[in-house]
């Protein structure tokens, strides 16, 4: 808990604080990792690098939905490339920072009067609300940060055992 964000609706403020935590926790977990550790899959676990890459990509895609748009062909193609990689930590951190900055800008424009505005998600155009998409981005981000932290800890321990 970091307290109230002055002058901002409490729901919006909470989402901004969640974004801060996501960014800080991910950076702390993966910044010290080598490329080998970042992309290691000890005992078949998904790599910390994947979680960071997916966090950036999914936040970007969900932000597009939050804006009321559908995904572009480029966004769909990028989604398919998230499961593999060799990017270094600083590159992944920069991508997460950029995606979260976009999300935070969008969240700051949300007002309670528009929380219930309809949004359509995916090819099936599942209907939801603007606030639901904004909350989902924070929840989804926290989930992947937790997995990235676990994967990073296993990778560094795994690396020491070699």
N, C-alpha and C positions, 0 to 999 in steps of 0.2 A: 504494500500500500504506500502510495506517495502523496496522498491527499488530493484535494480538489484542484481541478484546472480552472483557475479564475476566469469568469466571464463566459464559460462554455457549459452547455447542457450537461448534466452529470453522466448521462449515458454516453454521449460523445466523448466526454473527458475520460471515462473509463476505457473506451476503445483506444484512445490516444495513449493512455498509460500502458495498455496491453501491448501496443506496438513498440513502445520503448523497451519493455521487458523482453520481447521477442528479439529485437535487434541486439540488445546488450548480452543476453544469455547465449545467443548463437555466436556472437563475436568472441566471447570469452571461451566458448567450447572449441571452436575450430581454428582461431587465429594461430595458435602455436603448432598446428599440425603440419607435417610434411605432406607432400602430394601423396606419397605412399600410404601414410596413415589416414589421410582424408578419404581416400578411395578404397581402403582396406575393407574386407568383408569377413571378419573373423567369425568362424562357426556359421557362415552363411548369412550373417546379419547384413542388413542394408547399410551401405556406406554413409558416413556422416556427410560426405560430399553430395550424395544424392539428396539427402534431406534439405541441405542448404539450397541446392539448385532447384529442387521442387518447390521449396518455400518461396523463392523469388518468382518462379514461373507461375505458380498457382495464385500468388497474390496479384500478379499482373493480370492474369486471366479473370479472376474474380472481381478485380477493380473495373475491368471492362464491363462486366455485368452490372456492377454497382452504378456505373455511369448510364446504364440503360441500353448498352450496345451488345451485339453478338461478337463472337471471336472472329478474327481474320484468319485467312489461310496460313499466314506466317505464325500466328500464335498456336494454331493447331499443330503445325509441323514442329515447332519448338517443344511442345509438350512431349512429343514422341522421343525427343533426344535427351530428356531429363534423366533417364535411367542409366546413362553411361556418361563418362567424362574423365578428364584428367586435369580440370581447372585447379589452380592453386587457391588457397584459402582467401587471399586478398581479393581475387577476382570474384569469388562467390559472395564474399562479404559486401563488395561494392554492388553486386546485383541485388542482394537482399535489401541493402540500404535504399537503393533507387526504387524498388518495388514498394517498400514500406513508406517512403516519402510520398509517393503517388497516393497510396492508400490514406495516409494522414491528411493530405490535401483534400481528398474527397470526403473523408469523415468530417472534417471541419466545416464543410458546406451543408452537412445534414442538419435539418432542424426538426424538432418533434412533429411539426405539422406535416412533414414529408416522410416520416418513418414508414408509413404504410403504403407509400408509392409502390406500384407493382414493378417487378423486375422479372425477366425471363432468363432461365439458366439452361444452357446446353442445346443440343440439337432438338431435343423434345420440347424445349421452351417451357420447362417446369416453372410454374408461377410461384413467386415468393415476394417478399417485401424488401425495400431498400435496407431497412435496419437489420433484417435477417441476414442479408448478404454481408453487411458490415460486421455483424457479430460472428458470422461463420468464418470470415477471414481471420479474425483474432483467435478463435478457437482452433482452427486448422493450423495456424502458425504456431500456437503453443504446443500442439501435438507433435509437430515436426521438430520443433526445438528440443523437446524432451527426448525424442528419438535420436537426434543428432548428438546430444550430450552423451547419451548411453553409448552410441556407436563410437564417439571420440574416445571415451574412457576405455572401451574394449580395445580399440585400435592401438592406443598407446600402451596398454598393458600387453596386448598381443605382440606388438613390436618389440617390447623388452624381452619377451620370452624366446625370440628367435635367436 
